[in-house]
Amino acid sequence: MRCTAGAIFDVVVDIRRDSPTFLQWKGFELTAGNHRALYVPKGCLHGFQTLTDATEVIYLISAFYAPEAAGGYRYNDPAFGIPWPLPVTNVSDNDLRWPDFKATGTAEPIS
């Protein structure tokens, strides 16, 4: 994941049940100016919030895109408790329909 114009706050949540960082999350600021790129490991969730107008991102995925294979959880899922840096004002209807993540405990930031 890379931001080529503007800025985003990108979050990765580990949902690999056998991982020592299960249900922990980490946030990253990716901007056109800092040139950072983010690799999201298999078994982790990923989402982002744009921080500026006219933001552009580019990303690669490990398989051809198949809409029927899409899955996810809401940005405000209580299992994750992610404090987004800005008020969330625009979310697609599809993204609002994702189910709750079912797990014991809640997510916390990875230190």
C-alpha angles and dihedrals in degrees: 000000000000134000111225098177130020121351141290138190104225123195130196120194121193110224096166100125093207093050122106087226095051110157093005120125138200129200126210133187110224117187138171087244101051094047092211120158126200129214114205111204121226109269095035128106121231134196138153144200123213113236099190138032118263093029120168129191134187126199143167127219130203096239140030113282113265114176092203089060094056119119139161152137131252122275089239098046107151091221089069104033094197113182102217111208095232132036108273107242108157124043125155118247089241092055091049090056097060114118128246117273109247113216141125112261129003134277123261135187117276108239 
